[in-house]
Structure formats: C-alpha cells, structure tokens
Amino acid sequence: MSEKNDKPARHGLRAYHDKRNFDRTREPHGEQEGADGRGGPDGSDDAPSRPVFVVQIHDASTLHFDFRLEVDGVLKSWSIPEGPSTDSRDRRLALPTEDHPLSYKDFERLIPEGEYGGGTVIVWDAGTYRPTSHDAHDRPVPFGDALDGGHATFELHGDKLHGQYALTRFHGREEKSGAASAKPTWLLVRTGSGHHGDGTPDPRRARSVRSGRTLRQVAEAEGGER
C-alpha cells in the first residue's frame, strides 16, 4: 500500500496505539475503518445504516463515563466525569480524549494496573445515533464537519439514552492564571425543554447493557480488586 493511502488510517488511531502496550492490555488493537459516510448527515430512519454510539463506565484513577460516537471510521471520544444526563436542565462537562477503534464499543474488561487507563470498564449503554446538524440555510452538515465547527446535534437511540443531544465546544479558563485554556472542552446537553429525567445513575451500582454485570462483578471475574 502506498504511503499516501496508508497515512490517514494510521493517523486516526496513532495516539490510541502509542498510549497502550498490547502485550499486556486486552483492549482491541483495532484499525481505522474506511469512511463510508457513516457519521455524516444521514437522515434515514433505517437503523442498520446509522452510525453507532457507546457509553462506557471506566473505574480508572478517577471514576468517569466515556462517551463515544462513530465518526469517519473511528470512535470519537469524550470523558464525562458526571456521565451523560437524561435531564435537559443538566450541563455535562465533556473532555475530549483520543480516537478509539470501532471494536472498542464491545470492550468490557479489566485493564491491568500500571497500564494506561488501568481499571475496570463496562458498557453502560449502546445503540445508534442520527446526526441532525444543519447550517444557517437548513442544509444537513456532515457530522465530522459539525464537530470541527464546535457544535453538533444528534439523536440517540440506545437502551438507556434516547432523544436529542448536543455537543458544544468552548475554551475554559486556567484555574491559577484565569487565562483562556489552550485545550478546548465540551458540554454535552440533552436538548429540548421539559425533559426532566432521572439524570445519571450511580456508576458503582449501574449494570452493563451487554452482560448485566456491575463494575465490581467484572473486576472480580478477572481477579481484580475494584
């Protein structure tokens, strides 16, 4: 394969690969899938053609939720300390992390202590999503372009999360200096008024949508202490 054709696939997951020792972790190595329009402005109601999303609970150095959306052959990822909410009154801080391979959507294991992200992972929710971003002339915007522009809207179809959400990028302030932070952060919001759901469950009691197990049960099954 020529360097020109090979470079884009390597670039999307380079940070993911560089952070991990695959001789120790059982996380999927993965390759970037060919971009086939998934994650674009697909208004179809045909569920199999929609891109996927997954929300994982990760009991690492800090307990958090990982929110991932399939875009252009990878899972674009954000760490959400409080988890996504079903309540439109909540604003959830979302910190961007490295792209993950699509195969990560099924990952539910214990990452060894001492490895990057060491701790237990469960799949809290999974499903498909429909991009809904439009420009000022009401024309559909490819989802990757909407993210690049700093505001993307989408409709989730999961076992636990349903309805319209939005991701909006902003630049926060450094705690000590008060200067604008060079690293952008995002907000994840359940859009629309009147959606006063249950918020986010207790992550330590939450159960996997794949196996029905809790974090503790997955860790104990693999000999961990968490």
Secondary structure, 3 states (H helix, E strand, C coil): CCHHHHHHHHHHHHHHHHCCCCCCCCCCCCCCCCCCCCCCCCCCCCHHHCCEEEEEEEECCCEEEEEEEEECCEEEEEEECCCCCCECCCCEEEEEEEEECHHHHHCCCEECCCCCCCEEEEEEEEEEEEECCECCCCCECCHHHHHHCCEEEEEEEECCCEEEEEEEEECCECCCCCCECCCCEEEEEECCCCCECCCCCCCCCCCCCCCCCCHHHHHHHCCCCC
